[in-house]
């Protein structure tokens, strides 16, 4: 007679050794790693002997099975009967066991995390972008570490390098500065990076919106409604997006045969936008319409209480409920974030193609303010 069989858990199967091996059912083999557990159903022996989070070994003890059986259940592998799987699942729920995802992905050579650096998490535009990145990352089983640069290149650099020191697999960066040489060692070490909203290095993937084209469409819309003195109130001209929108403004004026008047242009922080516009409107030859460079500046212009024709770059909440509704050039921050994230995970999956530059379209949404006559 053959020697007593051994289960996959490494214990003697004395209670079934009298059965000839050739006649044992598949269920017996599948249950071969069930072990005797005098404390089955009583978790006190587990919780009193363990500290911190419950381990897979604790689950095995509570369920009365071998460690390998718990591993199979947790990882969805075959080879466990339904009854045994239910015992393991019950023990997992009782103990509150959670699989150590960090250990799992580290064995794969990854940390299952990416870094996201934006301008300001409180800005609704970047809030939409961030949420889209998180949604894509979640589908890829990854977490997002995020931080705000506040338009400070040094802060951007600190955040990026901190994320790299935490071992992120990749980065999505809304750049505050133009010098990204500090990132070269990280890229050479294998970290993937995508620049969003603004361009970064020439050899990196970039996802942008059509800033110049959107501003051109908005200003042209005001000109078609009879305005000849259109003001531009935007963010600092050193910021890529603001500079591009100013370029679109100048193009619209030029194609309409209108002069570029520097007295009608104000750039700088959003908190100063309202004051700059009031100064323009108080001049001898005030503008009859204004194009605002982003959502925060549009709100600042509205708070002046002046009723004038207005088109703003970026849509914002309640813009359609005002009287008149605010005409905007809308970009899609959700699509921007999702596109950047999908491109990043494509690189992390092994795509070694040439760097891409993707430019997403904008759309003009007439609501009333941009259609007011001079």
C-alpha positions in Angstrom: 0.0 0.0 0.0 1.3 3.5 -0.8 2.5 5.6 2.0 0.1 8.1 3.6 -0.6 11.1 1.3 0.6 14.6 2.2 -1.5 17.7 1.6 -0.2 20.8 -0.1 0.0 22.4 3.3 2.7 19.9 4.4 0.7 17.9 7.1 0.0 14.2 7.2 -3.4 13.4 5.9 -3.9 10.5 8.4 -7.7 10.9 8.4 -7.9 9.9 4.7 -4.8 7.7 4.4 -6.8 4.5 4.5 -8.5 5.4 1.2 -6.6 4.2 -1.8 -5.0 7.1 -3.7 -6.4 6.0 -7.0 -10.0 6.2 -5.7 -9.8 9.6 -3.9 -12.1 12.2 -5.4 -11.0 15.6 -6.8 -12.7 17.3 -3.8 -10.3 15.4 -1.5 -7.3 16.8 -3.4 -8.7 20.3 -3.4 -9.3 20.1 0.4 -6.0 18.6 1.0 -4.6 21.7 2.7 -7.3 21.9 5.4 -5.7 21.5 8.7 -6.9 20.6 12.2 -7.6 23.8 14.1 -8.8 23.4 17.7 -9.7 27.1 17.9 -11.7 27.2 14.6 -14.4 29.8 14.9 -12.7 31.4 18.0 -10.6 34.4 16.9 -9.3 35.2 20.4 -6.3 32.9 19.9 -5.4 34.9 16.8 -6.1 38.4 18.0 -4.4 37.8 21.4 -1.2 36.5 19.7 -1.0 39.1 17.0 -0.2 42.8 17.0 -1.2 45.3 14.4 -3.0 44.3 11.2 -4.1 40.7 10.8 -1.9 38.7 8.5 -2.5 35.9 6.1 -1.1 33.5 8.7 -3.8 34.7 11.1 -6.5 34.0 8.6 -5.2 30.5 7.9 -5.2 29.8 11.7 -8.8 31.2 12.1 -10.1 29.3 9.1 -8.2 26.1 9.9 -6.5 25.8 6.5 -3.0 26.0 5.2 -1.3 29.3 4.4 -1.3 28.4 0.7 -5.0 28.0 0.7 -5.5 31.5 2.0 -3.1 32.8 -0.7 -5.1 31.1 -3.4 -8.4 32.5 -2.2 -7.0 36.0 -1.8 -5.4 36.0 -5.2 -8.4 34.3 -6.9 -6.4 31.2 -7.9 -8.0 27.8 -8.6 -7.6 24.7 -6.5 -9.9 25.5 -3.5 -13.4 24.0 -3.0 -16.3 26.4 -2.6 -16.8 25.3 1.1 -13.2 26.0 2.0 -13.2 29.3 0.1 -16.2 30.3 2.1 -14.5 29.5 5.4 -11.5 31.6 4.4 -13.6 34.5 3.2 -15.5 34.4 6.5 -12.3 34.5 8.5 -11.0 37.4 6.4 -14.2 39.4 7.1 -14.1 38.5 10.8 -10.5 39.5 11.2 -10.6 42.6 8.9 -7.6 41.2 6.9 -6.5 43.3 3.9 -4.0 42.2 1.3 -0.7 44.1 1.4 -0.9 45.8 -2.0 2.5 47.5 -1.6 4.3 44.3 -1.2 2.5 42.8 -4.1 3.3 45.5 -6.6 6.9 45.9 -5.3 7.4 42.2 -6.3 6.4 43.3 -9.8 9.0 46.1 -9.8 6.5 48.9 -9.3 4.9 50.9 -6.5 1.5 51.3 -8.2 1.6 55.1 -7.6 2.0 58.2 -9.7 2.8 61.8 -8.8 0.6 64.7 -9.9 1.9 68.3 -9.7 -0.7 71.1 -10.4 -0.9 74.8 -9.9 -3.6 75.0 -7.3 -5.8 72.2 -6.0 -8.4 74.8 -5.0 -8.8 76.0 -8.6 -11.9 74.3 -10.1 -10.1 73.7 -13.4 -7.3 71.7 -11.7 -9.8 70.0 -9.5 -11.5 68.6 -12.6 -8.1 67.6 -14.1 -7.0 65.9 -10.8 -10.2 63.9 -10.5 -9.8 62.6 -14.1 -6.3 61.5 -13.4 -7.4 59.7 -10.3 -10.2 57.9 -12.2 -7.7 56.7 -14.8 -5.2 55.7 -12.2 -7.8 53.7 -10.3 -8.7 51.7 -13.4 -5.0 50.9 -13.7 -4.7 49.8 -10.0 -2.6 52.8 -9.1 -2.8 55.6 -6.5 -2.1 59.3 -7.1 0.1 61.5 -4.9 -0.7 65.2 -5.6 0.6 68.6 -4.7 0.2 72.3 -5.7 3.2 74.3 -7.0 1.5 77.7 -6.5 3.2 78.8 -9.8 6.6 78.5 -8.0 9.2 76.6 -10.0 11.2 75.8 -6.9 8.1 74.3 -5.3 7.4 72.3 -8.4 10.9 70.9 -8.4 10.7 70.0 -4.7 7.4 68.2 -5.2 8.6 66.3 -8.2 11.8 65.1 -6.6 9.9 64.2 -3.4 7.5 62.0 -5.4 10.5 60.4 -7.1 12.1 59.7 -3.8 8.9 57.9 -2.8 9.3 55.6 -5.8 6.4 56.7 -8.0 6.2 54.9 -11.3 5.4 58.1 -13.3 4.6 61.8 -13.1 2.0 64.2 -14.6 3.3 67.7 -14.2 1.6 71.1 -14.9 4.8 73.0 -15.0 5.3 76.2 -13.1 8.7 76.9 -14.8 10.5 76.3 -18.0 13.7 74.6 -16.8 13.3 70.9 -16.3 16.9 69.7 -16.4 16.4 68.5 -12.8 14.1 65.8 -14.1 16.7 64.3 -16.5 18.2 61.8 -14.0 14.8 60.6 -13.1 13.8 60.1 -16.7 17.1 58.3 -17.4 16.3 56.0 -14.4 13.1 54.9 -16.0 10.4 57.2 -14.5 7.8 58.2 -17.1 6.6 61.8 -17.3 3.8 63.6 -19.1 3.4 67.4 -19.1 -0.2 68.7 -19.0 -1.8 72.1 -19.7 1.7 73.6 -20.5 4.7 72.2 -22.3 7.7 70.9 -20.5 10.9 69.4 -22.0 11.1 69.0 -25.8 11.6 65.2 -25.4 8.6 64.6 -23.2 4.9 63.9 -23.8 2.7 66.9 -23.6 -1.1 67.4 -23.6 -2.4 70.9 -24.1 -5.6 72.8 -24.9 -5.8 75.1 -27.9 -5.3 78.3 -26.0 -4.5 80.6 -28.9 -7.3 79.2 -31.0 -9.9 79.5 -28.2 -8.9 83.1 -27.5 -9.1 84.0 -31.2 -12.6 82.5 -31.4 -13.8 84.5 -28.3 -12.4 87.8 -29.4 -13.6 87.4 -32.9 -17.0 86.7 -31.5 -17.0 90.1 -29.8 -15.8 91.8 -32.9 -18.5 90.3 -35.0 -21.0 91.8 -32.5 -19.8 95.3 -33.3 -17.0 95.9 -30.8 -13.9 97.8 -31.8 -12.3 98.4 -28.4 -11.9 95.0 -26.8 -9.8 94.7 -23.6 -7.7 91.7 -22.6 -7.4 91.0 -18.9 -5.3 87.9 -18.3 -2.9 86.1 -16.0 0.9 86.8 -16.1 2.1 86.8 -19.6 5.1 84.6 -18.5 2.6 81.7 -18.0 2.4 79.7 -21.2 -1.4 79.5 -21.3 -1.8 83.3 -20.7 0.8 84.1 -23.3 -1.0 81.9 -25.9 -4.3 83.5 -25.1 -2.8 86.9 -25.6 -1.4 85.7 -28.9 -4.9 84.6 -30.0 -6.3 88.0 -28.9 -3.8 89.9 -31.0 -4.4 87.6 -34.0 -8.2 88.3 -33.9 -7.5 92.1 -33.7 -5.1 91.9 -36.6 -7.4 89.9 -38.9 -10.2 92.4 -38.2 -7.9 95.4 -39.0 -8.0 96.7 -35.4 -4.8 98.1 -33.7 -3.2 96.4 -30.7 -3.6 99.0 -27.9 -1.5 98.3 -24.9 -3.7 100.5 -22.7 -6.4 97.8 -23.2 -4.2 95.0 -22.0 -3.7 94.0 -18.3 -1.9 90.9 -17.2 -1.0 89.7 -13.7 -2.5 87.9 -10.7 -6.3 87.4 -10.7 -6.7 89.4 -7.5 -5.6 92.5 -9.4 -7.8 91.9 -12.5 -10.8 93.7 -11.2 -8.9 96.8 -10.3 -7.1 96.8 -13.7 -10.5 96.6 -15.5 -12.0 99.4 -13.5 -9.0 101.6 -14.4 -9.6 100.9 -18.1 -13.4 101.6 -17.8 -12.6 104.9 -16.1 -10.4 106.1 -18.9 -11.2 108.6 -21.6 -11.8 106.0 -24.3 -12.9 102.9 -22.4 -13.3 99.4 -23.9 -16.8 98.3 -24.9 -16.0 94.7 -24.4 -13.6 92.5 -22.5 -12.0 89.1 -23.0 -10.9 87.5 -19.7 -8.1 85.0 -19.6 -9.3 82.4 -17.1 -12.3 81.6 -14.8 -11.0 83.4 -11.8 -10.4 86.6 -13.7 -13.9 86.3 -15.3 -15.4 86.2 -11.8 -13.2 89.2 -10.8 -14.5 91.2 -13.8 -18.1 90.3 -12.9 -17.6 91.5 -9.3 -16.9 95.0 -10.6 -20.6 95.3 -11.1 -20.1 96.9 -14.6 -22.4 95.6 -17.3 -20.4 95.2 -20.5 -19.9 92.7 -23.2 -17.7 89.9 -21.9 -16.3 86.5 -23.1 -14.3 84.5 -20.6 -11.8 81.7 -21.2 -12.8 78.7 -19.1 -16.3 77.8 -18.1 -17.3 78.0 -14.4 -20.1 77.0 -12.2 -23.3 79.1 -12.4 -22.1 80.9 -15.5 -25.4 80.0 -17.2 -27.6 81.2 -14.3 -26.4 84.9 -14.3 -28.2 87.6 -16.1 -27.1 87.7 -18.8 -25.4 84.3 -18.9 -21.7 84.4 -19.3 -20.4 83.6 -22.8 -17.2 81.4 -22.4 -14.6 79.6 -24.4 -14.7 76.2 -22.7 -11.8 73.8 -22.4 -12.2 70.4 -21.0 -10.1 69.8 -17.9 -11.5 66.3 -17.4 -10.5 65.3 -20.9 -7.1 67.0 -20.4 -6.4 65.0 -17.3 -7.7 61.7 -18.6 -5.7 62.1 -21.8 -2.5 62.8 -19.9 -3.1 59.9 -17.6 -3.9 57.4 -20.3 -0.7 58.5 -22.1 1.3 58.0 -19.0 0.0 54.5 -18.3 0.6 53.7 -22.0 4.3 54.6 -21.4 4.3 52.6 -18.2 3.0 49.6 -20.1 6.1 49.7 -22.4 5.2 52.1 -25.2 8.6 53.5 -26.3 7.4 55.6 -29.2 8.5 59.1 -29.9 7.2 61.9 -27.5 3.8 63.1 -28.4 2.3 66.6 -28.3 -1.5 66.4 -28.2 -3.6 69.6 -28.5 -7.2 69.4 -27.4 -9.9 71.7 -28.9 -11.9 74.3 -27.1 -15.5 75.5 -27.9 -17.3 78.8 -27.7 -20.6 78.7 -25.7 -22.7 81.8 -26.3 -25.0 82.7 -23.3 -25.7 86.4 -23.6 -22.8 88.4 -22.2 -20.7 88.0 -25.3 -23.6 89.1 -27.6 -24.3 92.5 -25.9 -23.9 95.4 -28.4 -21.4 98.2 -27.9 
